[in-house]
Every structure is written in C-alpha cells, then in structure tokens.
Amino acid sequence: MAAAKTPQGATGLGGDKGYKGSSRGSASGRVGGTVRALGRALHFPLTGTARGIRKATHAHGAGESGLGKLIELHAVNGAGDVMITVALASTVFFSVPTDEARGRVALYLAITMAPFTVLAPVIGPLLDRLPHGRRAAMAGAMFARALLALVLSGAVITGGIELYPAALGVLVASKAYGVVRSAVVPRLLPPRFSLVKANSRVTLGGLLATGVAAPVGAGLQAIGPRWPLYGAFVIFIAGTFLSFSLPPKVDSAKGEDTALLAADERHLHGPHRQPVKRPGLRTVGIAVTHALGANAGLRCLSGFLIFFLAFLLREHPLTGQSAAVSLGMVAVAAGAGNALGTAVGAWVRARRPEIIIVTVVAVVLGAATIAAVFFGAFLVACLAAVAGFAQALAKLSLDALIQRDVPEPVRTSAFARSETLLQVAWVLGGAIGIVMPLNGTLGLAVGAGIVAVAWLATARGLLSSARHGGASPTRVA
C-alpha cells in the first residue's frame, strides 16, 4: 500500500506543481490579453478610421469599379496641395508688409500663372496623345510635386528665385493631374451611377481631405516653414504609388476620340474616301457651351475673391479679428459652401441642369450685389459661402450636360478641355483681384459685374435648352 501511495503522492505533488504552473500561465495569459486589448484599443482609432473611410469610398459599387481608389487618390492630391499652399502663403504673403506682399504675389502671378494660361491649353491635347498612360501621367504629376516640394523647402528659407519656377512646376503638375482626373472619372462609373454623383464623391473626398490637412499644415508651419513641404513630399510620394493601384481600364481609350470646339471633317482612307464629320462641342447644342460660359464666370469670381479678399482682409480685418483669423473664417465659409453644394449636387442628380445653373448664378449675382452695397464682415462671409456652393453645384450640372449632350467618343476629351478652360478663367479672375484697389464696395461691385456678364450671356441659351430638352432626350438618372 505504501508503494501504491507513493505514485499517488507523486501524482499529488505533480498535480500541485501543475496547478501552480497553471496559475502562473493564467496570470501571464491575463497580462498578455490585457496588453493585446490595450494594443487593439490604441490601434483601433487608426484602423477603425481607415476601415470607415474605405467603406465610405467603396460604397455602392465604387470599390468594384475602381472609383473608390480614385476618390482616395484625389483626397491625397488635395491634402498635398493644401500643404504647399500653407507654406507658400506664409512665405509670399504673411511674412512681409501688405504693399510688398502685393508685389510678391503679383510677381508670383506673373511668373507662375501667366505662363500657365499658355501651357494649360496644351496640357489637354498633349495628354490626349497618351491615352494608354493616364495612370503613369497621374503618378508623374504626383512625383513631380514631391520633388518640387523639396526644392521649395530650401527656397522658403533662402528666398531664392528658384521659388517661382518651382511654384510654376507645382501649379502645372496640379492642373495636369486635374485634367487627367476629369478624363478618368467616366471610365470608372459603377453600374447605374450617374457622372454627377461620381464627380460629387470625388470632389467631396478632396474637400474633406483638404479640411483635415489644412490645420495639420498650419501646425507644421508653427514648427518651421519647411515642415509643411516635408509633409507634402510624403503625401505626394504616397500618391505616386496609389496612382498605379487604379484599375487598368483607366488607360484604355477604346472607342474614344478628341473633342474639338467646332466640327471637323476627316477623310477615311477607304476606296471611296467619304468625309466623316468629327463631332465638336459646338455641334451638340447650346446647353454645353452656355453652361461652360456660366461656370467660367463663377470660376473667375472665385479667383477674384481669393486674391482680392486676401489683401483686403489683411489690411482691414473683420471686426474684432486678426488678419489671419479673418481670412480663415472666409476660407472656412467658402469651403463649407463648396462641400454643401457638392452634397446637394449628388442628391438632386442635376435632373434639370440648365435650370440649376441659371438659378445658382442668379443667386450669386444677388449675394455679390448685396455684399457690395451693404459691405460688412457677415455679408463677405455669406458671399464666400454662396459662391462656393454655387460653383460646386454649377460644375456638377455642367458635368451632367456633357454626359447628356456630348457624344461618347469625345466625352472624355470634352471633360479635360472644359476643366482647362475653367482653370484659365480662375487665373484671369486672380489677375483682376490682385490689381484692384483695396476698397470693399468697389471690389465686390467688380465681382458682381463678372457674374452679371456670365449670367446675361448664358441664361437665355440655357433656358431655351431646358425648354427644348437639350440636344438629346436622354437625362441623367
């Protein structure tokens, strides 16, 4: 029995040892579980946010079609651009007295934006010759801005002349990206997805990213003038790789042709050599050309207000606020209006785009007139918000008209060319704003005049098109 008890005792001792080991294992397991739970808690804000963003951008078939990746790429583009804008604004604008700042910005406009008015019409046709390299073109625009951000990081310290050609390069690369992006959107439409809704999502993604990146850029600027540019470098490098994640159909130009302002006749190299008319924007009805004119007026007003109010509010800030805070308030109002217009555009889906354009331009004309007559801080902010709202909604309506009235073989090229024209209109408005005397009533009266010319020149044609149903009975669903 003693022998029998010995194994039992051994077993009992072994059981005790096993129990103690199990206790230590349970304790270490609890510690490990706590560490893992803490890690998940710390990691969740990043992963959870990323999953939420991915779910939003890839909803309703956008993930399968590739539109979701374009939305994310455009968000990266907006974040990088705002970083460079923060750095250049602090260097060219806020760092010197007002009179000198006007001279610097005028020089910046002359050296960068004036050449862009010459280069912009060339960008579209040049990219039309590269139909199978649009992903590479977008990646190249991103990578070029990444390198130029490094060049600017040295120029903002030394104040060297290289600041201006580098800024020109950033501007041209940014607009080249915009032209390609406009051409890419129609190729990534999910089933039963209108072009207006797709452009609205892409634009809204860029606006949200800009709103997030702007305070981050301001925080980096507080550390040092180079830091926003370092941030832009990192963002654009990420955008370079993200460009190649777009689906291969982005590079396909099967069945596409180049849009012209007027119709052109080509001869086919066949036995009969019969002429074939190549469709142009003027051959598709009056709606597209008049809508483009109205949008150009709003984009011209946008450029004008940016430059004019920048100097006006620096010299005469809003009541009780500093110049920087005054500019920030107006910028936030404009951004909020733009975001609201984008959201409303996706909601209404521009079923009567001509009426929408005529209405929003008339509203902006009224707001600009009231702000000029009763000039004040509140009305200036309201004008910025209304102008942003109208610009977004009118642009989405223009997109709807191009989708409806422009033949499919030239539709992609038409988007690229319309975007180029609108960018040139913005440059023209900026040039007018920079030379204006710093008189609020006079300046806003000029802004109202710009909108009045655009409205009077286009309202009748747009209303006539709305009555007759446009060039095609097909409507955007």
C-alpha positions in Angstrom: 0.0 0.0 0.0 2.9 2.2 0.6 4.1 1.5 -2.8 0.6 2.3 -4.0 0.6 5.5 -2.1 3.9 6.6 -3.5 2.6 7.1 -7.0 -0.4 8.8 -5.6 1.8 11.1 -3.6 3.9 11.7 -6.7 0.8 12.3 -8.6 -0.4 14.6 -5.9 2.9 16.5 -5.9 2.8 16.6 -9.6 -0.7 17.9 -9.5 0.3 20.6 -7.1 3.2 21.6 -9.4 0.8 21.5 -12.4 -1.7 23.7 -10.6 1.0 26.3 -9.7 2.3 26.3 -13.2 -1.2 26.7 -14.5 -1.7 29.7 -12.1 1.4 31.3 -13.5 0.3 30.6 -17.0 -3.1 32.0 -16.3 -1.6 35.2 -14.9 0.7 35.6 -17.8 -2.2 34.9 -20.1 -4.2 37.6 -18.4 -1.3 40.0 -18.7 -0.9 39.1 -22.4 -4.6 39.5 -23.0 -4.5 42.9 -21.3 -1.6 44.0 -23.5 -3.3 42.8 -26.6 -6.5 44.5 -25.7 -4.6 47.7 -25.0 -2.8 47.4 -28.3 -6.1 47.0 -30.1 -7.6 50.0 -28.2 -4.7 52.1 -29.3 -4.7 50.7 -32.8 -8.4 51.0 -33.4 -8.6 54.7 -34.0 -6.3 54.3 -36.9 -7.6 51.0 -38.3 -11.2 51.9 -37.5 -10.9 55.2 -39.2 -9.2 53.6 -42.2 -11.9 51.0 -42.5 -14.6 53.6 -42.2 -13.0 55.7 -44.9 -12.6 52.6 -47.2 -16.2 51.6 -46.6 -17.5 55.1 -47.5 -15.3 55.5 -50.6 -16.1 52.0 -51.9 -19.8 52.0 -51.3 -22.5 51.4 -54.0 -20.1 49.5 -56.3 -17.4 52.2 -56.3 -14.9 49.6 -54.9 -15.6 47.1 -57.7 -15.4 49.7 -60.5 -12.2 51.4 -59.2 -13.9 54.7 -58.4 -13.2 54.3 -54.7 -9.4 54.2 -55.3 -9.8 57.4 -57.4 -11.6 59.1 -54.5 -8.8 58.2 -52.2 -6.2 59.4 -54.7 -8.0 62.7 -55.1 -8.0 63.1 -51.3 -4.3 62.6 -51.3 -3.9 65.2 -54.0 -6.0 67.7 -52.1 -4.0 67.1 -48.9 -0.7 67.6 -50.6 -1.7 70.7 -52.4 -3.0 72.4 -49.2 0.3 71.7 -47.5 2.2 73.5 -50.3 -0.4 76.3 -50.2 0.1 76.8 -46.5 3.9 77.0 -46.9 3.8 79.4 -49.8 1.1 81.7 -48.3 3.2 82.1 -45.2 6.3 82.9 -47.3 4.9 85.0 -50.1 2.0 86.7 -48.2 2.2 86.9 -44.4 5.9 87.4 -44.0 6.1 90.9 -45.4 4.1 94.2 -45.3 1.0 94.5 -47.4 2.4 96.6 -50.2 5.4 94.3 -50.5 3.1 91.3 -50.3 1.0 92.6 -53.2 4.2 93.0 -55.2 5.4 89.5 -54.4 2.0 87.9 -55.2 1.9 89.9 -58.4 5.3 88.6 -59.3 4.2 85.1 -58.4 1.1 85.5 -60.6 3.2 86.8 -63.5 5.9 84.1 -63.3 3.6 81.1 -62.5 0.0 81.7 -63.5 0.6 83.8 -66.6 2.7 81.0 -68.2 0.1 78.6 -67.1 -2.5 80.3 -69.3 -0.3 79.5 -72.2 0.5 76.0 -71.0 -3.0 75.0 -70.0 -4.4 74.7 -73.5 -1.5 72.4 -74.4 -1.9 70.0 -71.4 -5.2 68.5 -72.6 -4.1 67.8 -76.2 -0.8 66.5 -75.0 -2.4 64.0 -72.7 -4.9 63.1 -75.4 -1.9 61.7 -77.3 -1.1 59.5 -74.3 -4.4 57.6 -73.9 -2.6 54.4 -72.6 -0.6 56.2 -69.9 -3.1 58.0 -67.7 -2.0 56.2 -64.6 1.6 57.0 -65.3 0.6 60.6 -66.0 -1.2 60.9 -62.7 1.8 59.3 -60.9 4.2 61.6 -62.7 2.2 64.6 -61.6 2.4 63.4 -58.0 6.1 62.6 -58.2 6.9 65.9 -59.8 5.2 67.8 -56.9 7.0 65.6 -54.4 10.4 66.6 -55.8 9.4 70.3 -56.2 8.2 70.3 -52.6 11.8 69.5 -51.6 13.1 72.3 -53.9 10.6 74.7 -52.3 11.7 73.6 -48.8 15.0 75.2 -49.4 13.7 78.2 -51.3 11.3 79.3 -48.4 14.4 79.6 -46.2 16.7 81.4 -48.6 14.0 83.3 -50.5 15.8 82.5 -53.7 14.5 83.0 -57.2 14.0 79.2 -57.6 10.8 79.7 -55.5 8.9 80.9 -58.5 9.8 78.3 -61.2 9.3 75.6 -58.6 5.9 77.0 -57.8 5.1 77.1 -61.5 6.0 73.5 -61.8 3.7 72.6 -58.8 0.8 74.5 -60.4 1.3 72.9 -63.9 1.6 69.4 -62.3 -1.5 70.0 -60.2 -3.6 71.2 -63.2 -2.3 68.3 -65.3 -3.5 65.9 -62.7 -6.8 67.7 -62.7 -7.2 67.3 -66.4 -6.4 63.6 -66.3 -8.6 63.0 -63.3 -11.5 64.6 -65.2 -10.9 62.2 -68.1 -10.6 59.2 -65.9 -13.9 59.5 -63.9 -16.2 58.5 -66.8 -14.2 55.2 -67.2 -14.8 54.2 -63.6 -18.5 54.7 -63.2 -20.2 51.8 -61.3 -23.5 50.4 -62.8 -26.5 52.8 -62.6 -24.2 55.5 -61.3 -24.5 59.0 -62.8 -21.5 61.0 -63.7 -22.7 63.8 -61.5 -22.8 61.5 -58.5 -19.4 60.2 -59.2 -17.8 63.6 -59.6 -19.6 64.7 -56.5 -18.0 61.9 -54.5 -14.5 62.5 -55.9 -14.8 66.3 -55.2 -16.2 65.8 -51.7 -13.3 63.4 -50.9 -10.8 66.1 -51.9 -12.6 68.7 -49.9 -12.7 66.6 -46.7 -9.0 65.8 -47.1 -8.2 69.5 -47.6 -10.2 70.3 -44.4 -8.2 67.8 -42.4 -4.8 68.6 -43.9 -5.1 72.4 -43.5 -4.8 72.6 -39.7 -2.1 69.9 -39.8 -0.2 72.1 -42.3 -0.7 75.1 -40.0 0.7 73.1 -37.1 3.7 72.0 -39.1 4.2 75.6 -40.2 4.4 76.6 -36.5 7.4 74.2 -36.1 9.2 75.6 -39.1 8.5 76.9 -42.7 10.0 73.7 -44.2 7.8 71.2 -42.4 4.6 71.6 -44.4 6.7 71.0 -47.5 8.2 67.9 -46.0 4.6 66.8 -45.3 3.7 67.5 -48.9 6.6 65.4 -50.1 5.5 62.4 -48.1 1.9 62.7 -49.2 2.8 63.0 -52.9 5.1 60.0 -52.7 2.2 58.0 -51.3 0.0 59.4 -54.2 2.6 58.3 -56.7 2.2 54.7 -55.7 -1.5 55.0 -55.2 -1.9 56.1 -58.8 -0.8 52.7 -60.1 -3.4 51.0 -57.9 -6.1 52.3 -60.2 -7.6 49.6 -62.5 -6.0 49.0 -65.9 -9.2 50.2 -67.7 -8.1 53.7 -66.8 -5.5 53.5 -69.5 -7.9 52.2 -72.1 -9.1 54.7 -74.8 -11.0 52.2 -76.9 -13.7 54.0 -79.0 -12.6 57.5 -77.8 -11.8 60.5 -79.9 -10.6 64.1 -79.3 -13.2 66.8 -78.8 -12.9 70.0 -80.8 -14.6 73.3 -80.3 -16.2 73.0 -83.7 -17.0 70.1 -86.0 -14.2 68.9 -88.3 -14.4 66.7 -91.4 -11.9 63.8 -91.8 -11.3 61.7 -94.8 -11.3 58.0 -94.3 -8.6 56.1 -96.2 -11.0 53.8 -97.9 -11.8 53.2 -101.6 -14.5 55.9 -101.6 -12.8 58.4 -99.3 -16.1 59.6 -97.9 -15.8 62.5 -95.4 -16.8 61.8 -91.9 -17.8 64.6 -89.6 -15.9 64.6 -86.3 -18.2 65.9 -83.5 -17.2 69.1 -81.7 -18.6 70.9 -78.6 -20.4 73.4 -80.7 -22.3 70.7 -82.6 -24.0 69.2 -79.6 -26.4 72.1 -78.8 -26.2 75.3 -76.9 -26.5 73.8 -73.4 -22.9 72.7 -73.0 -21.3 75.9 -74.3 -23.5 78.2 -72.3 -23.1 76.1 -69.2 -19.3 76.2 -69.7 -19.6 80.0 -70.0 -21.6 80.3 -66.8 -19.1 78.1 -64.9 -16.2 80.1 -66.3 -17.9 83.2 -64.8 -18.2 81.6 -61.4 -14.6 80.3 -61.5 -13.4 83.8 -62.5 -15.3 85.2 -59.5 -13.6 82.5 -57.3 -10.1 83.5 -58.4 -11.0 87.2 -58.0 -12.4 86.8 -54.4 -9.4 84.7 -53.3 -6.8 87.4 -54.2 -8.9 90.5 -53.5 -10.2 89.4 -50.1 -6.7 88.1 -49.2 -5.3 91.6 -49.4 -8.5 93.5 -48.3 -8.9 91.5 -45.1 -5.2 91.7 -44.3 -5.4 95.5 -44.4 -9.0 95.7 -43.0 -9.7 92.6 -40.9 -13.2 91.6 -39.9 -14.4 93.3 -36.8 -12.5 92.2 -33.7 -10.4 89.7 -35.5 -6.8 89.4 -36.8 -6.0 89.3 -40.5 -5.2 85.6 -40.3 -8.4 84.7 -38.4 -10.4 86.9 -40.9 -9.0 85.0 -43.9 -9.5 81.7 -42.1 -13.2 82.5 -41.4 -13.9 83.4 -45.0 -12.0 80.3 -46.3 -14.0 78.1 -43.9 -17.2 79.7 -45.2 -16.2 79.1 -48.8 -15.1 75.5 -48.1 -18.4 74.7 -46.2 -20.4 76.2 -49.1 -18.5 74.1 -51.6 -18.9 70.9 -49.6 -22.7 71.6 -49.2 -23.0 72.3 -53.0 -21.2 69.1 -53.8 -23.5 67.1 -51.4 -26.7 68.8 -52.8 -25.5 68.1 -56.4 -25.2 64.4 -55.7 -28.7 64.4 -54.0 -30.6 66.3 -56.8 -28.6 64.5 -59.5 -29.0 67.5 -61.8 -32.2 66.4 -63.4 -32.7 69.9 -64.8 -29.0 71.1 -65.0 -29.8 74.2 -67.1 -32.3 75.5 -64.6 -29.9 74.7 -61.7 -27.0 76.7 -63.4 -29.2 79.7 -64.2 -30.6 79.7 -60.7 -27.3 79.5 -58.7 -25.6 82.1 -60.9 -28.5 84.5 -60.3 -28.3 83.8 -56.5 -24.5 84.6 -56.6 -25.2 87.8 -58.5 -27.7 88.8 -55.9 -25.4 88.0 -53.0 -22.5 89.8 -54.6 -24.7 92.9 -55.2 -26.0 93.0 -51.6 -22.4 92.5 -50.2 -21.2 95.4 -52.4 -24.0 97.8 -51.3 -24.0 96.8 -47.6 -20.4 95.9 -47.2 -19.7 94.1 -43.9 -18.0 91.2 -42.3 -21.1 89.0 -42.2 -22.0 89.6 -45.8 -18.5 88.9 -47.0 -18.6 85.5 -45.3 -22.0 84.9 -46.7 -20.8 85.7 -50.2 -17.9 83.3 -49.9 -20.2 80.5 -48.8 -22.8 81.2 -51.5 -20.1 81.4 -54.2 -18.6 78.1 -53.0 -22.0 76.5 -53.0 -22.9 77.8 -56.5 -19.5 76.9 -58.0 -19.8 73.2 -56.9 -23.4 72.8 -57.9 -22.9 74.5 -61.3 -19.8 72.4 -62.1 -21.7 69.2 -61.3 -24.6 70.4 -63.6 -22.0 71.1 -66.4 -20.8 67.5 -66.0 -24.3 66.3 -66.3 -24.8 68.3 -69.5 -21.6 67.0 -71.0 -22.6 63.4 -70.2 -26.1 64.0 -71.7 -25.2 66.0 -74.9 -21.6 65.2 -75.9 -21.1 62.1 -78.0 -19.5 59.3 -76.1 -16.4 59.0 -78.4 -15.3 62.6 -77.5 -16.9 62.8 -74.0 -13.7 62.1 -72.1 -11.7 64.7 -74.0 -14.5 67.2 -73.6 -14.2 66.9 -69.8 -10.5 67.5 -70.0 -10.9 70.6 -72.2 -13.7 72.1 -70.1 -11.5 71.7 -67.0 -8.7 73.5 -68.7 -10.9 76.4 -69.7 -12.2 76.8 -66.2 -8.6 76.9 -64.8 -7.7 79.7 -67.2 -10.8 81.6 -66.1 -9.7 81.2 -62.4 -6.3 82.7 -63.3 -7.9 85.6 -65.1 -10.1 86.3 -62.0 -7.0 86.2 -59.8 -5.2 88.7 -62.0 -8.1 91.1 -61.8 -8.3 90.7 -58.0 -4.6 91.4 -57.4 -4.7 94.8 -59.2 -7.9 96.1 -57.6 -7.7 98.9 -55.1 -8.4 97.8 -51.5 -12.0 99.2 -51.4 -14.5 96.6 -50.4 -17.5 98.2 -52.1 -15.7 98.7 -55.3 -14.1 95.3 -55.3 -17.3 93.4 -54.7 -19.1 95.5 -57.3 -16.5 94.3 -59.8 -17.1 90.8 -58.7 -20.8 91.2 -59.2 -20.1 92.6 -62.6 -18.1 89.5 -63.5 -21.1 87.3 -62.6 -23.6 89.6 -64.3 -21.7 89.3 -67.6 -21.7 85.5 -67.3 -25.4 85.3 -66.4 -26.6 87.6 -69.1 -24.6 85.9 -71.7 -25.8 82.4 -70.9 -29.2 82.5 -69.1 -31.2 82.8 -72.3 -29.5 80.0 -74.1 -29.7 77.7 -71.0 -33.4 78.4 -70.5 -34.0 77.7 -74.2 -32.2 74.4 -74.0 -34.2 73.5 -70.9 -37.5 74.2 -72.7 -36.5 72.0 -75.7 -34.9 69.2 -73.7 -31.3 69.8 -74.8 -29.6 68.1 -77.7 -30.7 64.7 -76.5 -33.8 63.4 -74.7 -31.6 61.3 -72.5 -31.4 62.5 -69.0 -29.1 61.7 -66.1 -30.7 59.2 -63.9 
